[in-house]
Every structure is written in C-alpha cells, then in structure tokens.
C-alpha cells in the first residue's frame, strides 16, 4: 500500500537540499512515497535538466537515484547516512519531455555501519532507464539525530 512520506526538514534552519527542498528554486523538489519494501518518488522533469536532445542529464539521473536511496535510509532503516559509493548504469535515455519519471529504492543489504541500496529510474511507460547501486555509511539513530538532524522515524509519518 502506497503512502506519502512527510518531509520533516521543512522547518529546519538552513535546509536547502537540492534534491528535496521544495523552496530551492534550482532544485529537484522531490516528494517521496513508501510502497511495501520500496521508497520512491514520481518526478516530472523540466527542460533545463536536459543534457542534450531532450535527454535527461546523466548527473541529474544519478542525483535522483541517490536522493531516493537516502530517503530509503531515513524510512526503512530509521536513521540517516551519507553516500560512500555509487554505481550507475544507464540502460536507455530518459527524456525531459515525455512525462513523469518514477524512481525507486530498496535496501538490499545492511550491516551495523553500512547499507547497500538498489535503485531504478523508469520512464513514463515503465521502462527502466537507469539502475543504481549505492553504498551508504549509516549511523546509530542517536548519532544521526545529533550530527545529521535526523528527526526520528515518526516525523516521516505523522498521524
């Protein structure tokens, strides 16, 4: 069952994330959902995110997948972390003028200090355009709260 994830960082002083801050006029303005073991986002690209020929810039595709992976850490692991490594495979072009893109992330492995998150970026027809494998350094919740402004899992799903 799909449910919207609230953004608990909106009132945080200095919050201007390129990926998810809705007030960052140069950013992506991503909004997230949870669906079973997935965390995802639907994103409608604008023309200024193209590389050439209406193709989504590869760096933006990587950023979209990294951002969803980060939110998977927040929601599925109930902590915060930092990207240590990313491997992105570009399988086919995603276009900025052909509708909404869907980006999903799933936690595949977790240890005490790291997590492997697998991602997909799909076009409006459901075709997989890019895949990513992200290694995140994760922190105990107490450290994430103190050093990374992690608000706790309940802040993402207020009732």
Secondary structure as a PSIPRED ss2 file (coil, helix, strand):
# PSIPRED VFORMAT (PSIPRED V4.0)

   1 X C   1.000  0.000  0.000
   2 X E   0.000  0.000  1.000
   3 X E   0.000  0.000  1.000
   4 X E   0.000  0.000  1.000
   5 X E   0.000  0.000  1.000
   6 X C   1.000  0.000  0.000
   7 X C   1.000  0.000  0.000
   8 X C   1.000  0.000  0.000
   9 X C   1.000  0.000  0.000
  10 X C   1.000  0.000  0.000
  11 X C   1.000  0.000  0.000
  12 X C   1.000  0.000  0.000
  13 X C   1.000  0.000  0.000
  14 X C   1.000  0.000  0.000
  15 X C   1.000  0.000  0.000
  16 X C   1.000  0.000  0.000
  17 X C   1.000  0.000  0.000
  18 X C   1.000  0.000  0.000
  19 X C   1.000  0.000  0.000
  20 X C   1.000  0.000  0.000
  21 X C   1.000  0.000  0.000
  22 X C   1.000  0.000  0.000
  23 X C   1.000  0.000  0.000
  24 X C   1.000  0.000  0.000
  25 X C   1.000  0.000  0.000
  26 X C   1.000  0.000  0.000
  27 X C   1.000  0.000  0.000
  28 X C   1.000  0.000  0.000
  29 X C   1.000  0.000  0.000
  30 X C   1.000  0.000  0.000
  31 X C   1.000  0.000  0.000
  32 X E   0.000  0.000  1.000
  33 X E   0.000  0.000  1.000
  34 X E   0.000  0.000  1.000
  35 X E   0.000  0.000  1.000
  36 X C   1.000  0.000  0.000
  37 X C   1.000  0.000  0.000
  38 X E   0.000  0.000  1.000
  39 X E   0.000  0.000  1.000
  40 X E   0.000  0.000  1.000
  41 X E   0.000  0.000  1.000
  42 X E   0.000  0.000  1.000
  43 X E   0.000  0.000  1.000
  44 X C   1.000  0.000  0.000
  45 X C   1.000  0.000  0.000
  46 X C   1.000  0.000  0.000
  47 X H   0.000  1.000  0.000
  48 X H   0.000  1.000  0.000
  49 X H   0.000  1.000  0.000
  50 X E   0.000  0.000  1.000
  51 X E   0.000  0.000  1.000
  52 X E   0.000  0.000  1.000
  53 X C   1.000  0.000  0.000
  54 X C   1.000  0.000  0.000
  55 X E   0.000  0.000  1.000
  56 X E   0.000  0.000  1.000
  57 X C   1.000  0.000  0.000
  58 X H   0.000  1.000  0.000
  59 X H   0.000  1.000  0.000
  60 X H   0.000  1.000  0.000
  61 X H   0.000  1.000  0.000
  62 X H   0.000  1.000  0.000
  63 X H   0.000  1.000  0.000
  64 X H   0.000  1.000  0.000
  65 X H   0.000  1.000  0.000
  66 X H   0.000  1.000  0.000
  67 X H   0.000  1.000  0.000
  68 X H   0.000  1.000  0.000
  69 X H   0.000  1.000  0.000
  70 X H   0.000  1.000  0.000
  71 X H   0.000  1.000  0.000
  72 X H   0.000  1.000  0.000
  73 X H   0.000  1.000  0.000
  74 X H   0.000  1.000  0.000
  75 X H   0.000  1.000  0.000
  76 X H   0.000  1.000  0.000
  77 X C   1.000  0.000  0.000
  78 X C   1.000  0.000  0.000
  79 X C   1.000  0.000  0.000
  80 X C   1.000  0.000  0.000
  81 X E   0.000  0.000  1.000
  82 X E   0.000  0.000  1.000
  83 X E   0.000  0.000  1.000
  84 X E   0.000  0.000  1.000
  85 X E   0.000  0.000  1.000
  86 X E   0.000  0.000  1.000
  87 X E   0.000  0.000  1.000
  88 X E   0.000  0.000  1.000
  89 X E   0.000  0.000  1.000
  90 X E   0.000  0.000  1.000
  91 X C   1.000  0.000  0.000
  92 X C   1.000  0.000  0.000
  93 X C   1.000  0.000  0.000
  94 X C   1.000  0.000  0.000
  95 X E   0.000  0.000  1.000
  96 X C   1.000  0.000  0.000
  97 X C   1.000  0.000  0.000
  98 X C   1.000  0.000  0.000
  99 X C   1.000  0.000  0.000
 100 X C   1.000  0.000  0.000
 101 X E   0.000  0.000  1.000
 102 X E   0.000  0.000  1.000
 103 X E   0.000  0.000  1.000
 104 X E   0.000  0.000  1.000
 105 X E   0.000  0.000  1.000
 106 X E   0.000  0.000  1.000
 107 X E   0.000  0.000  1.000
 108 X E   0.000  0.000  1.000
 109 X E   0.000  0.000  1.000
 110 X E   0.000  0.000  1.000
 111 X C   1.000  0.000  0.000
 112 X C   1.000  0.000  0.000
 113 X C   1.000  0.000  0.000
 114 X E   0.000  0.000  1.000
 115 X E   0.000  0.000  1.000
 116 X E   0.000  0.000  1.000
 117 X E   0.000  0.000  1.000
 118 X E   0.000  0.000  1.000
 119 X E   0.000  0.000  1.000
 120 X E   0.000  0.000  1.000
 121 X E   0.000  0.000  1.000
 122 X E   0.000  0.000  1.000
 123 X C   1.000  0.000  0.000
 124 X C   1.000  0.000  0.000
 125 X C   1.000  0.000  0.000
 126 X C   1.000  0.000  0.000
 127 X C   1.000  0.000  0.000
 128 X E   0.000  0.000  1.000
 129 X E   0.000  0.000  1.000
 130 X E   0.000  0.000  1.000
 131 X E   0.000  0.000  1.000
 132 X E   0.000  0.000  1.000
 133 X E   0.000  0.000  1.000
 134 X E   0.000  0.000  1.000
 135 X E   0.000  0.000  1.000
 136 X E   0.000  0.000  1.000
 137 X E   0.000  0.000  1.000
 138 X E   0.000  0.000  1.000
 139 X C   1.000  0.000  0.000
 140 X C   1.000  0.000  0.000
 141 X H   0.000  1.000  0.000
 142 X H   0.000  1.000  0.000
 143 X H   0.000  1.000  0.000
 144 X H   0.000  1.000  0.000
 145 X H   0.000  1.000  0.000
 146 X H   0.000  1.000  0.000
 147 X H   0.000  1.000  0.000
 148 X C   1.000  0.000  0.000
 149 X C   1.000  0.000  0.000
 150 X C   1.000  0.000  0.000
 151 X C   1.000  0.000  0.000
 152 X C   1.000  0.000  0.000
 153 X H   0.000  1.000  0.000
 154 X H   0.000  1.000  0.000
 155 X H   0.000  1.000  0.000
 156 X H   0.000  1.000  0.000
 157 X C   1.000  0.000  0.000
 158 X C   1.000  0.000  0.000
 159 X C   1.000  0.000  0.000
